[in-house]
Amino acid sequence: MARLRELRMDISPLRDSRDFRLLMGSGFITMFGSFLTLVTVPLQMKELTGSFVAVGLVSLAEFIPMLVFGLWGGAIADAFDRRKVVIWSEIGLSLVAGLLLMNALLPEPQVWLLYVLAALLAGLSSLQRPSLDAMVPRVVRHDQLPAAAALISFRWNIGAIIGPALAGVIVVAFGPAITYGIDVVTFLLSLVLLWRVRASPPREGSAPASITSLLEGMRYAASRSDLMGTYLVDMAAMFFAVATAIYPFLVDELGAPHALGLLYSAGAVGSLLASVTSGWTRRVHRHGLGVIIAALVWGAAVGVSALYPHIWFVFICLAIAGAADMISGIFRATIWNQTIPDELRGRLAGIELLSYSTGPMLGDSRAGFMGDIGGARFSMGVGGAFCVGAVALMAAVMPRFRKYDARTDEHALAERTRREALITP
């Protein structure tokens, strides 16, 4: 029983921080609607075009807005009130979701408009995310940051299970307009909670949002090989093994088109199981090694999923991959939150956003092109194998990241003392 209690999720950040509770509630509501749209857009594109490449290009259309607004959003997060940035971004996202709804209601929905609106969603989400991420260390104690990362992952996983599962049913039964409409409503409900969060103004003497401040954040990230390791390993893992864009085609190959929502939620099911038993992660201090091992398991599970053409075998493999990805995310977030100074948190959060968003977006495009060559299972099998090889290579050439230890790292020790004084009561 004692060992089981050690596995139990730590919910102390929810108990101790009002603002963290509000952010979690807002994020849960928004995440539910966003996952409905995440599934609906490629599914609608497949129905309109019937093309692997057209579906994969949705992610490519999102890439440049994500890149530009992610970096700029990081600079804005350090220069302006982070709460205001989050609220205005949420308003913009609700308007774009409304335009998706209007396009879906047209007698002939426009493919080009679907690309444009997907790009706008990616841009606004990327603008908002650094401010959201940078708020967490201010409202949660330093020693509770790993628990906060696990809770945020748990919230994400709940949305990732319920949203895709419902989207697959709703789109088939009622059409995409209904899911887009639900997304609009969730954004409006989320705004009610965000409005109650305390202001999060910039620190005195903070650098204005500019190219110079962006470059300062990039130089800081480049100066620390432990941070670069978190970015590069995750980007490689996602680029080679993400294949969500081809799930609509995979279920056809498996003879189970009714199971599309099941595949979209498989990774989140594994992540959820890993997150509710994440208490053991607080006893891990070699976070870099943990990220490497988790990324290897992720790639291997995706690759193995292509070996046996049965929907439940694929589901189990993807669930294992999702569990590994969640553990990697906890360890990466712990390194970021426990070692980065508050005055650079927004800009580094923008770089972090690029690291864990670029890989999946480009990975979906890769999956689409490889699927066009050899089919969905070929794309997943080869991609998983390449992922394992790339992560193993990076682990070999980045010894400092591999040996990172929170108990002895100079940045973690310095930030532990500094950040306790910055937490909002």
Stockholm file with secondary structure:
# STOCKHOLM 1.0

chainA/1-425         MARLRELRMDISPLRDSRDFRLLMGSGFITMFGSFLTLVTVPLQMKELTGSFVAVGLVSLAEFIPMLVFGLWGGAIADAFDRRKVVIWSEIGLSLVAGLLLMNALLPEPQVWLLYVLAALLAGLSSLQRPSLDAMVPRVVRHDQLPAAAALISFRWNIGAIIGPALAGVIVVAFGPAITYGIDVVTFLLSLVLLWRVRASPPREGSAPASITSLLEGMRYAASRSDLMGTYLVDMAAMFFAVATAIYPFLVDELGAPHALGLLYSAGAVGSLLASVTSGWTRRVHRHGLGVIIAALVWGAAVGVSALYPHIWFVFICLAIAGAADMISGIFRATIWNQTIPDELRGRLAGIELLSYSTGPMLGDSRAGFMGDIGGARFSMGVGGAFCVGAVALMAAVMPRFRKYDARTDEHALAERTRREALITP
#=GR chainA/1-425 SS CHHHHHHSCCCHHHHHCHHHHHHHHHHHHHHHHHHHHHHHHHHHHHHHHCCHHHHHHHHHHHHHHHHHHHHHHHHHHHHSCHHHHHHHHHHHHHHHHHHHHHHHHSSSCCHHHHHHHHHHHHHHHHHHHHHHHHHHHHHSCGGGHHHHHHHHHHHHHHHHHHHHHHHHHHHHHHCHHHHHHHHHHHHHHHHHHHTTSCCCCCCTTCCCSSHHHHHHHHHHHHTCHHHHHHHHHHHHHHHHHCCGGGHHHHHHHTTCGGGHHHHHHHHHHHHHHHHHTGGGGGGCCCHHHHHHHHHHHHHHHHHHTTSSCCHHHHHHHHHHHHHHHHHHHHHHHHHHHHHSCGGGHHHHHHHHHHHHHHHHHHHHHHHHHHHHHHCHHHHHHHHHHHHHHHHHHHHHHCHHHHTCCTTTCHHHHHHHHHHHTTCCC
#=GC SS_cons         CHHHHHHSCCCHHHHHCHHHHHHHHHHHHHHHHHHHHHHHHHHHHHHHHCCHHHHHHHHHHHHHHHHHHHHHHHHHHHHSCHHHHHHHHHHHHHHHHHHHHHHHHSSSCCHHHHHHHHHHHHHHHHHHHHHHHHHHHHHSCGGGHHHHHHHHHHHHHHHHHHHHHHHHHHHHHHCHHHHHHHHHHHHHHHHHHHTTSCCCCCCTTCCCSSHHHHHHHHHHHHTCHHHHHHHHHHHHHHHHHCCGGGHHHHHHHTTCGGGHHHHHHHHHHHHHHHHHTGGGGGGCCCHHHHHHHHHHHHHHHHHHTTSSCCHHHHHHHHHHHHHHHHHHHHHHHHHHHHHSCGGGHHHHHHHHHHHHHHHHHHHHHHHHHHHHHHCHHHHHHHHHHHHHHHHHHHHHHCHHHHTCCTTTCHHHHHHHHHHHTTCCC
//
